[in-house]
Amino acid sequence: MTKSTPEKIRRSSADALKMVYYVIIGLAITVALHRTFVKDGLFVGFQCFTQELDRLFLLLALIFTICRFVHGASIHLDVPSNKRYKPLVDFVGFFFQASCFYLMALTLDKPITFSILFAIMLLADAIWLIVLLAIKYIEELSATVVKQWLWSDFLIVVLLIILCVIQTKVVHWVEFIILLIALVAAALDYLLNKNFYFPSSIPNQHG
């Protein structure tokens, strides 16, 4: 029987966290799809492009946001670390993030509530990043990537607050504006941080 080493135990802790995180994210996506494409137990078909178009906009906004956050989280969790309590810190941050995504999935028919939850998730993400930096628990991120994420989080929060304040004036455009914000944020994130998400080369493995 192979003896467990601290490295293997830390790896197991990270894997367990990923399992919980992915399950909640999967549930969020499932709920969002169900609320968009199913009504009274029946598939709505092309109605999602007419009667349910606003809900479809928020579904896409949620998916775009989940994709980039889960992508970054997966890379973060796969990086080996000798920090003793890093799995616990990661669990708190990612569990809260995934829970916000699940709640957002439940509010596709309530754009203002969706926006508030979106803003709360982004604020929590920014605070969590700052805490990780302060305790030196981020090892795989460059200062440029962290700075871009923080600016993105705070800017989107400001835009969502403005949207909530003026929502009565743009009531027919709220969902589309949220989708546009999420789409631009995802596009810029992947464009500006392409070397983090998609490294240009992989070191040769020997032995």
N, C-alpha and C positions, 0 to 999 in steps of 0.2 A: 504494500500500500504506500503510495507516494505521500510524503509528509507535506502538509500545507505550509506554504511560506507566506510572509506578510504581503508580498506582491500578489500572490494568487488570491489571497483573501480580499485584498483591496479590489482586484479585478472582479471577483464574485460580487462584491458589494455594488460596484458600478453596473454590472450586468443586471442585478436585481432591480436597481433603480431604473434602468432602461426599460425593463419589462413593465413595471408599474406605469412609467411615463407613456410608453407606447400604447398600453391598454386604454388609458384615459383619452389619449389623442384619438385612438381608433374609435372609441365610443362617441367622441365629439363629432368626428366626421360622419359616422353612421347616423347619429341623431340629426345632423344638419341635412344630410341627403334625404332622410325620411321626411323631414318637415318641409322640404322643398318639392319633392317629387311624388309624395303620397298624401292623399286626402281621403278621409273616411275609409281607410284601408285599401284604397284603389290608386293605381298609378295615374297621375294627372296627364301624362302625355305632353302634347304641345301646349297645354294650358300654362306650363311653367314659363313660356315665352310671352304670354299675354296676361292672364290673371295673376300669375305668381311671379312676374318679372322682378318686382322689388325684392322679393325673397331670394330670387336667383342671384341678384347683385350682391346681397350680403353673404350668400353661400360662397360665391367666388372670392369675395374679400377675405372671408375666413380661411379658405383653402390656400390662397396666396400667402397669407400671414403664417399659417401653420407650416407650410412647406419650408419657408426660410428659417423659422425658429427651430423646427425639428431638425433641419439639416445642421444648423449651428450647434444645437444641443448634442447631437450624435457625435460630431467631431470632438466636442469638449469632453464628453464622457469616455471616449475611446483613448484619450491621451493618458498614458501611465503617470501616476503621481505618487510621491512618497509622503504627501500631506495626510496626516493621520485622520483628520475629521472632514476631509474633502467630500467623501460620499454623503455624509450627513448634511453638510451645507448644500450640496447639489440637490439632495432629495427635497429639502425645504423649498428651494427656488423653483425646481422643475415641477414639483407637485402643484404648487400654487399656479404656475403658468398653465399647466395642462388643465387644471380645474377652471381657470378663466376661459379657456377655449371651449370647454364643455358647456359652461354657462352661456357663452356667446352663441353656441349652437342652438340653445334653447330659446334664444330671443331674436331669431331671424325675422319675426313679424313685428318687432319692436325696435326700430332703428336707433332711437335715442338711448334705450337701455343697452343695446348692443354697443353703441359708441362709448358709453360710460364704462362698461366692462372692458372694452378695448383699451381705453385710456388707463384704467386701473392696472391692467396687465402690463402695459408698456412702462408705467411708472415703477411698478414692482421690479420689472426687468432692469431698469436703469439703476435703481437702488441696489439690487442684487449684484450688478456688475461693479458698482463702486465699492461695495463691501468686499467682493472677491479681490479687487485690485488692492484694497487697503490691507488685507490679510495675506496677500501674495499667493492666492489660490488659483490664479490664472497663469498658465504656463505656455499655452499654445497660441495665445493671441498677441498680435503686435499692438503697439500703442495706436497705430492708425486705424486698425479694425475696431478697437474698443471705442475710440473717439467717434468714429462714424456711427456705430450703433447707438451711442449715447445721444448724439445730435439727432439721429433719426427718431429715437424714442421720444425725446422732449419736443421735437418739432411736430410729430404726429399728434401728441397729446394736446398741444396748443391748437392745432387745426381742428381736432375733435371737439374741444371746448368751444371754439368759435362756432362750429357747426351746430352744437347743441343750443347755443345762445340765439342764433339766427334761424333756427330750423323752421319757424313759422313762415319765414319769407322764402324758403327754398323747399317747402314741404314735399313737392313732387320730385325733388332731385336729391334728397338726403341719401338714399341708398346708393345711387349712382356715384355721388361724391365720395362716399365711404369706400366704394370699390376702387375709384380712381386713386385715392390716397394709398390704399393697400397695394395696388398694382404698381404705382410709381415707386413706393418704398421697396417693394420686392425687387423690381428691376434695378434700381440704384444700388441696393445691397449686393446683388450678385455681380453687377458691373464693377463697382468700386472694390469689392473684396473677392474678386475671382481667384486670386492666388491662394486665399484661405479655403474657399469652397472647392476649387478645382486646381490643385497644384499642377504646374506644367510638367513635372517629371517625378518619377518614383525612384528612389535610390535602389541600385542593384542589390539583390539579396545573395549572399555567398554562404556556402556551406550547406 
